[in-house]
Amino acid sequence: MSSSLKGRKDQRLFRLTGVCGILGSALPLVMIISATFLSSWFRWDTNALSEMGVGQQSWLFNGAVMIGGALNFLFAIGLWEYFGVKRSARAGVGLIMLSSVSLALVGIFTLDYLVMHAIMAFGYFVLAPLGFLLVGLGTEGGGIRKLSFTCGIAALLTILVLPIIISALPFKVGFAVPELAEAMIITVWTIFISAKLIGKTG
């Protein structure tokens, strides 16, 4: 295969997987937020997002996480090629792939399967930011390194430390708040990197 032909194939791969990254971040968020509005019982001060996986809008919530997991896995395939032979970055991409699978499985192992659900949710919320940190370690300078460290640390603090802070507040805040906050941090990173993939020309 000539280098020019391979280059064109790589560009198509990067564009396709970049689009998957944007859709896999934005569409599930829209679906999940829509589910919160459609679920009259849902309250941000008492509930977790996963509770919608067994409610009246379970099809919307579970569909969102399964679509998001599938599209983000495809996005990670583009990342694997994008970072080439950089081992640390590729290790980070591997964790992002695992987090994508975990996210999709959240829609299958709902709260009815409490232990498996907790494992899958933990896998998504922890493996993705750990992947960002490894990507940051595997890149030299530039926006990707800084954003990866910033989003990775912020996401871990949001899911591991923020719930502890919330529990000490004099008013109620549901676990849905740190869940959504971390999802938005992950979305920022994913959309930024997706734009890099789409714009890559060589």
C-alpha positions as MATLAB code, in Angstrom:
seq = 'MSSSLKGRKDQRLFRLTGVCGILGSALPLVMIISATFLSSWFRWDTNALSEMGVGQQSWLFNGAVMIGGALNFLFAIGLWEYFGVKRSARAGVGLIMLSSVSLALVGIFTLDYLVMHAIMAFGYFVLAPLGFLLVGLGTEGGGIRKLSFTCGIAALLTILVLPIIISALPFKVGFAVPELAEAMIITVWTIFISAKLIGKTG';
ca = [
       0.000    0.000    0.000;
       1.406    3.416   -0.966;
       1.966    6.003    1.751;
      -0.538    8.377    0.121;
      -3.274    5.716    0.056;
      -2.583    4.802    3.681;
      -2.677    8.488    4.571;
      -6.119    8.900    3.002;
      -7.399    5.831    4.839;
      -6.019    7.167    8.113;
      -7.699   10.529    7.512;
     -11.050    8.831    6.908;
     -10.568    6.751   10.058;
      -9.724    9.827   12.134;
     -12.706   11.779   10.803;
     -15.131    8.900   11.368;
     -13.924    8.121   14.874;
     -13.778   11.829   15.714;
     -17.435   12.179   14.778;
     -18.179    9.079   16.889;
     -16.456   10.754   19.835;
     -18.553   13.906   19.543;
     -21.814   12.005   19.071;
     -20.904    9.508   21.799;
     -20.460   12.373   24.253;
     -23.207   14.820   23.325;
     -26.079   12.479   22.386;
     -26.072   10.389   25.618;
     -25.956   13.561   27.739;
     -28.983   14.960   25.910;
     -30.831   11.648   26.323;
     -30.006   11.348   30.031;
     -30.970   14.944   30.834;
     -34.182   14.403   28.868;
     -34.874   11.319   30.976;
     -34.520   13.392   34.164;
     -37.160   15.837   32.905;
     -39.498   13.048   31.806;
     -39.171   11.169   35.111;
     -41.502   13.080   37.431;
     -40.136   11.246   40.491;
     -36.491   12.114   39.805;
     -34.914   14.661   42.169;
     -31.399   16.075   41.970;
     -31.246   16.325   45.748;
     -31.890   12.644   46.439;
     -31.411   10.418   43.387;
     -28.586    8.889   41.365;
     -28.731    8.849   37.587;
     -28.650    5.056   37.502;
     -32.036    4.906   39.222;
     -33.579    5.929   35.908;
     -32.294    2.640   34.459;
     -35.149    0.814   36.162;
     -37.828    3.508   36.009;
     -40.413    4.515   33.434;
     -37.752    6.115   31.252;
     -35.370    3.151   31.529;
     -35.329    2.717   27.740;
     -34.035    6.283   27.360;
     -31.369    6.093   30.061;
     -30.171    2.576   29.207;
     -30.188    3.396   25.515;
     -28.093    6.495   26.224;
     -25.318    4.658   28.064;
     -25.231    1.783   25.568;
     -25.027    4.163   22.597;
     -22.432    6.249   24.397;
     -20.319    3.220   25.240;
     -20.403    1.885   21.685;
     -19.584    5.215   20.026;
     -16.818    6.017   22.501;
     -15.242    2.627   21.866;
     -15.110    3.474   18.157;
     -13.642    6.860   19.069;
     -10.922    5.085   21.069;
      -9.993    3.015   18.000;
      -9.120    6.275   16.239;
      -7.123    7.374   19.287;
      -5.131    4.128   19.173;
      -3.945    4.991   15.678;
      -3.554    8.685   16.437;
      -0.994    8.110   19.200;
       0.999    5.562   17.198;
       3.765    3.830   19.144;
       3.568    6.017   22.269;
       3.185    3.303   24.895;
       1.872    5.369   27.774;
      -0.691    7.095   25.565;
      -1.802    3.786   24.088;
      -2.121    2.320   27.588;
      -4.388    5.256   28.372;
      -6.426    4.557   25.260;
      -6.741    0.940   26.410;
      -8.276    2.158   29.678;
     -10.613    4.432   27.744;
     -11.719    1.415   25.686;
     -12.411   -0.533   28.889;
     -14.313    2.421   30.331;
     -16.443    2.542   27.161;
     -17.320   -1.127   27.514;
     -18.156   -0.533   31.181;
     -20.438    2.367   30.240;
     -22.338    0.264   27.720;
     -22.743   -2.536   30.264;
     -24.286   -0.098   32.767;
     -27.317   -0.181   30.490;
     -27.457   -3.979   30.681;
     -26.551   -4.523   34.332;
     -29.040   -2.065   35.814;
     -29.618   -1.525   39.528;
     -31.462   -4.840   39.544;
     -27.977   -6.390   39.293;
     -26.549   -4.245   42.078;
     -23.009   -5.655   42.367;
     -22.364   -5.880   38.617;
     -23.918   -2.458   38.129;
     -21.602   -0.943   40.723;
     -18.559   -2.570   39.107;
     -19.490   -1.323   35.631;
     -20.279    2.209   36.826;
     -17.030    2.324   38.830;
     -15.169    1.109   35.752;
     -16.501    3.968   33.649;
     -16.046    6.725   36.206;
     -12.521    5.704   37.251;
     -10.922    4.076   34.191;
     -11.719    6.986   31.844;
      -9.897    9.665   33.908;
      -7.007    7.277   34.598;
      -6.802    6.842   30.840;
      -6.665   10.617   30.412;
      -3.732   10.837   32.830;
      -1.796    8.162   30.938;
      -2.515    9.937   27.661;
      -1.127   13.094   29.240;
       2.008   11.256   30.333;
       2.445    9.869   26.826;
       2.274   13.193   25.007;
       4.807   16.001   24.912;
       3.592   19.532   25.509;
       0.651   21.071   23.725;
      -3.025   21.249   24.574;
      -3.586   17.502   24.758;
      -1.131   16.994   27.626;
      -2.488   19.892   29.694;
      -6.132   19.048   29.069;
      -5.575   15.353   29.806;
      -4.023   16.088   33.203;
      -6.622   18.731   34.034;
      -9.633   16.614   33.062;
      -8.181   13.420   34.516;
      -7.539   14.945   37.936;
     -10.788   16.931   37.941;
     -12.843   13.844   37.021;
     -11.278   11.714   39.757;
     -11.815   14.417   42.369;
     -15.403   14.849   41.211;
     -16.346   11.201   41.613;
     -14.158   10.260   44.592;
     -13.955   13.419   46.712;
     -17.025   15.514   45.818;
     -19.502   12.933   47.230;
     -17.683   13.151   50.590;
     -17.918   16.938   50.539;
     -21.581   16.744   49.583;
     -22.331   14.423   52.499;
     -21.063   17.106   54.899;
     -23.265   19.858   53.468;
     -26.246   21.092   55.514;
     -28.569   20.392   52.583;
     -29.223   17.328   50.428;
     -27.491   16.731   47.101;
     -28.081   13.502   45.190;
     -25.292   11.357   43.757;
     -26.603   12.354   40.311;
     -24.810   15.689   40.700;
     -21.216   14.353   40.858;
     -22.153   11.728   38.256;
     -23.312   14.372   35.791;
     -20.408   16.682   36.665;
     -17.857   13.981   35.850;
     -19.708   13.017   32.678;
     -19.429   16.626   31.540;
     -15.701   16.733   32.315;
     -15.213   13.561   30.270;
     -17.275   15.141   27.496;
     -15.010   18.214   27.390;
     -11.916   16.026   26.945;
     -13.557   13.756   24.379;
     -14.914   16.553   22.195;
     -11.566   18.385   22.236;
      -9.665   15.255   21.193;
     -12.367   14.371   18.654;
     -11.834   17.748   17.013;
      -8.109   16.939   16.841;
      -8.906   13.648   15.089;
     -11.262   15.291   12.596;
      -8.740   17.982   11.806;
      -5.740   15.678   11.452;
      -4.344   15.778    7.914;
      -1.211   13.711    8.202;
];
